[in-house]
């Protein structure tokens, strides 16, 4: 197994809120250097170091996760499970910036297919399976 130290400038730090989204965390770990599941004391120490270095932008937020998912879309879009995509969507809508979902294939369609959110095609109508509609309703009402 290859062990290496990551420079703080190439490391993303996940707060405790990502603990509720294990499939998203797993996907992010495959895509980039993301520190997840660390003890609180370690997270606080890393946060202090990051803050002292002026690298607060390395702490994951829904906006940063959307950006990372867009940047690495080709690496996950054909392999991510439906469950992982639902977690991605739930996490990414926490800040209510739905327009920033543009280009992310997180919209479920009938037959198990997923398509990209597109503001320009907002009037387009898609027929979704009942379970997909129920899932989307649950996501929106739980938020």
N, C-alpha and C positions, 0 to 999 in steps of 0.2 A: 504494500500500500504506500502511495506517495504522500508524504507529509510535508507541508511547507508553510511558512509564515506569510500571511497576507499583509501588505502594507495597508495602514488605515485608510489611505486614499482610494483603495480598490475594494474596500470592505463595506457592505451594507449591514446595518444593525436593525434587527427586528425587535420591537417592543413586545410586551406581554400580549397585546391585542392580537398578534399573529398566532399565538398559541391555540386560539379557537379555530384556526384554519390550517390544519396539518397538511392537507393535500396541496394547498397553495404554497406553504412553506417548503415542502418537498420539491415542488416545481421550481421555485425560486432558487433553491440550493443547487439544482441541476443546471440552471442558467447562468449563475453568477456567484460571487463570493458573498454569501449571506450568513451571518451569525444568528442562529435561532436556538431556542431551548437552553439558553445560558442561565445560570443562577442569577437572582436579582442583584447580588453584590457585584458580580462580574459585569452585568449590564450597566450598573451605576458607575463603576470604575471606567468602563469603556466610554460611557456617555461623557464623563468628566474630561477624559483625554480628548475626545472628539470636540467637545465644547472649547477646551483650551487651545486646540489647533484650528478652531474656526471651521470645523467640518460638520456642522449640525445637519447639513443637507444629506448626510450619509444615513440618517435614521429614516427607516421606511415609513411612508405614509401612503394612503390610497393613491394619491397623485403620482408618487414615485413608482409604486407597483404597476400602475397603468402604463407609465413610461417604459419600465423594464419589460413588461409583457409585450408592448408594441415593438420595442427594439429587438427582442428575441423571439418574435412571433413564429418565425420559420422553424424554430427549435422545439416548440411545444404544441403548435396548433393542430398538427396531424396526429399527435399521440396522447394528448390530455384526455382523461376520462370525463364523462358527464359530471360526476361528483366533484372532480377537481375544478371544472369550469364553473359550477354553481358556487363553489367556495371563492373562486376568483371574483365572480360577479358580486357576491355578498360583500366581500372585503372592499372591492373597488367602488361601491356606491355609498360607502359610509360617509363621505364628505358631500354627498348630494350633487356632485359634478357629473351628471349623466352625459352631458355633451362630450366629456373627455373620454367616453367609452368608444368614441369614433375609431373604427379600424380594428377593434378587438373582436374576434370570433366567439362571442359569449351569448349570442342570441339563439335559443333552441328552436328548431323547426321539427315538423313531423318527420318521422322516420329516423330520428336520432341524429340528424344533421345539425350543424351549428354554422351560423353566418355572422359576418361582421356587422356591428352597429354602424349605421350610416345616417347621419343627420340629413343629408341631401335626399335620401330616399325614405324619409319619415312617413310619407303618404302611402308607400307601398304596403300592401297587405299580404300577410303570410298566414297560412293555415297551420296552426300548431296542434300537436297532439293534446289531448285532455290533460295528460300528466305533465306535459311541459307547461301548459297554461297554469295548472295548479301550482307547479313549482315556482313559476314566475310570480304568481299571486302571493304565495307564501313568502318569497324573498322580499317583495315590496311591502307586504303588511308587517313583516317582522322587523323591517327597517324603520 
